[in-house]
Amino acid sequence: MNELYLSELNSSHIPVAINKLRQIKQGLTKYSFDKVVRDIQNSSAQPPWETTISDTITDLSNYFITIFNHALLKAEKLKITSI
């Protein structure tokens, strides 16, 4: 399953990748989006949206994961051979 971390993922591993992503997402629910480090040299750096953020962003799980999860589910549905 190391190919999950490379540039291409064979479609036979998509279900495993989706499961792994769900595990990561579950772990990220423990952290609010204000825990993101935006600039390692300036810890007081503000995000581009300053204090206003979409109501859909409630924690780091939906801050980072949504797009990749959608891509995996779509690839599985369409039976794409690799992504």
Sequence and secondary structure as in RCSB ss.txt:
>XXXX:A:sequence
MNELYLSELNSSHIPVAINKLRQIKQGLTKYSFDKVVRDIQNSSAQPPWETTISDTITDLSNYFITIFNHALLKA
EKLKITSI
>XXXX:A:secstr
 GGGGSS  BGGGHHHHHHHHHHHHHHHTTS GGG  S TT TT   TTTT   TT  SHHHHHSHHHHHHHHHH
HHHT SB 
